[in-house]
Amino acid sequence: MQANRSNHDTILGNWGDGLFNRREMLQTAGGGIGMMALNSLLNADKVAHAASDSLTPKTPDFQPRAKRMIWLFMHGGPSHVDLWDPKPDLVKYSGKPLPDSFGEVMTRRKVAKNPLLAPIKPFRKRGESGLEVSDFLPHTGALVDDLCVVRSLHGDSVNHPQSVYQMNTGSTLMGHPSVGSWVAYGLGSENADMPAFVVMPDPGGGIKGGPPAWGSGYLPATFQGTTMRAGETPILNLKPPASISSKQQRATLDLIQSMNRRHLEARDRDDELAARISAYELAFRMQTAAPEIVDLTQETQDTHTMYGLNDPKTRDFGERCLLARRMIERGVRFVQLYSGDTVGWDAHSDVTKNHTAYCKKTDQPVAALLKDLKQRGLLEDTLVVWCGEFGRMPMSEQGRGRDHNPWGYSGWLAGAGITGGRSYGATDAIGLRAVEDKVHVNEFHASLLHLMGLDHESLTYFHNGLDERLTGPAEVKIVKGLLT
């Protein structure tokens, strides 16, 4: 008997090679009506399954404010008390130990008893709203009237990988689908020649936790993030050799796809195989679309200057912010940019040195992206998100550094009808814990999906006997205060 068929799934007979599975026996032995019914059921299941993993545009659950999203992820944990969350008491009591009234504090390096550290740079009131922002961020701070700063985010882990996973996938455990994958699964793509979900990692190195942060988890592989970069090769190995004509490549691909589909039909539509077949077709179409999207020579010199492309310190993030705008213009549904290599914003020993460098790299490009989207009318239905995996402690570490703080930190939202020039929620007097209008990561995700027209409770995928969702099994509420 053949090794790839189990005893209970096969029978021996006198036909051909003497081996039939149950379906072949029914079909060959004259069970015509029964086989027709079985085929009907199987085909219906395949059609339903095919529809579930298609990247064709889907109707949202309700009228969305945002048609697309740009997520600016500051990997390593930017310090909220040095950027977005002014704390006069932290200035007043700097150099003194954490008061006992704040209770026990879970930290990684037992820094709870270290002296409090005042904000590195002063905060100033900005814009017509007067919202306070640090001098670390003069460019973005000038646009504070377009921002809703969320000062009460909180998560569940003090470690990088788990917190990166939670902010990106809703779970501290590896293997769950990312926010971008859920959005692609729920809404599909607006451009058949481009992926629904594009990721642009920091070229300096990978993040803690790695690519699963933008993976599709248990969703079909079609929905995972596609990594892209600037330059002539936006996707590695995408461009065929010069000796292969487009006609030759199309003929080769048609033959391969025909063979793949027959292979797929014999395997009850295996998800990963179906995704691979779809990826081949998408890659062929992207050979034309992707180079045009990443061709920044089409932009004016004024645009290059605005994004900081003429400055070596801002060029990299500026190029990626400009690419993000070009992608959403051309129908990419979800674009995620990472700032920070394997260390990134992780300022354990010297907040001044670390945040001066990373704010210099990102502040001007982020502000340029917001201004560019707004002047093109794209900010009205594009949601822009800025955050990291957690914030930093108000206590010092190694003199002028800060340890991880997932108990209270900041991020911001802009565009898609978000009311700017305001803050939402608050941490305590020194920025240690979220205490007012607290926003857990799962609630943050539920609110982002809502802005995209998706009901987080009904956006599910059946996996291992459960209807899984981005926001987890517990009851999670949308933060209505963020939507006003």
C-alpha positions, 0 to 999 in steps of 0.5 A: 500500500502507498505510504501516504494513505492510511489504512482506514482511508483506503481499500483494496480492489481489483481495479488498476493499481488495486488502490482506491480512496473512498471518494474514488470508490463511490465515483467508480462503483456507480454511486453517481447520485451520492457522488454528485451530492458529495461533490456539491458539498465539497465544491460549496465548501471550497467556494466559501473557503476561497471567498474567505481568503480573497483579497478582493474588496469587501463591504465593511460592517458599517460606514467607516471613517477610515478606508486605509491605515498607516501605522508608525511603530516606534520599536523599543519603547519611546518614553512618554514622560519625555515626549507626550505626557508632561508631569510637573511632579516628576520635575518637582521630585526629580532625584528623590525616591519613588514615594511608598504611596505608589506601591509595589512596581513590577520592573525588569531590573529592580529599578523601583527604588531608583531616584525619579528622573525629570523629563529630559527636555521641557514641554511647551504648549503648541498650536491653538489647542495649547496641548503640551509636547516635548522639545524633542518633537518640534515638527510633529508638535507644530501639528498637535491640533491634528493629533489625539494623544492617548495618554492612558495606554497600558499592556500586560508585559514588561518584555519586548517580544511579548509587548511587541506581539501584543501591540501588533497582534493583540496577544503576548504569545507568538503566532496570532494574526497582526492588526494589518492581517485582520484588516486585510482579511476583513476588507480585502485590497483596493488594488489587485496589483498590490498587497493589501498589507505592506510592511517597511521594517527599519533597514538597521535590523529586525525587531525583538520578536521578529516577523511574526509581529506582522505575520498572518498567524492562523489566518490564511497566509495571503493576509500576511504583511509583504515587506517592501523597501525603497530603491530599484528592488522594492521586493527582493527576487521580484524582477525577472532576469533580463533574458526572460521576456514578459510573454515567456514569463507569462506562459511559464507562470500559466503552466505552473499555475495550472499544475498547482491548481490540480495539485491543490484540488487533490489536497482539499484546498490547503491554505498555505498552498492556495496562498502560494498560488495567489502570491505567484499571480500577485508577484507577476502583477507587482512587477509592473506596479511596485517599481512605479510606486517606489519611484520617488523621482516622480516627486517634486524637489519641494516634496523631497525637502519636506520629507527630509530626503536631502538630509542623511539623518532623516532620509531613510524614514523620510523615504519610507513615509513618502512611500507610505503616502504613495502606497495608500494613494494607489490602494494599499489598505494597510501600511506599517513603518518601523522605526528602530533596529534591534535596540531602537528606542530602548533607552536604558542608559541614556534617554538624551542620546537615544531619543535625540537620535531617533526623534531627529530621524523621525520627527520631520518625516512624520510631520511631513506625512501628516501635512502631505496627506492633509493637503492632498485630502487623504487625511480625511479617510486615512487613519494614522497611528503612532506608538511603540510597544510600551513607554518608560519608567519615571525612575532612572536607570543607569543614571540617565536612562529609563526601564520599560513601562507597560502600565501607562504610556502614550500614542496618538491618532490622526485623520479619519475624523479624529478630533485633534488638539486634545489628549485622552486619558491620563497617567498618575502624577509621575507617569507610572500607571494609567489611572483615568480613562484607561485604554488597554491594548485590546480596547485600542485595537477594537477602536481602530477596527471600528474606525475602519468599519469593522466590528471587532466581535464579528471579525472572527476566524474559526481555528482549533474549534474557536472563533478567534478574533484580534481582541481576544475572548474576553469582553472588550469595549470600544473607546468611544472617547477616541472616536469623538 
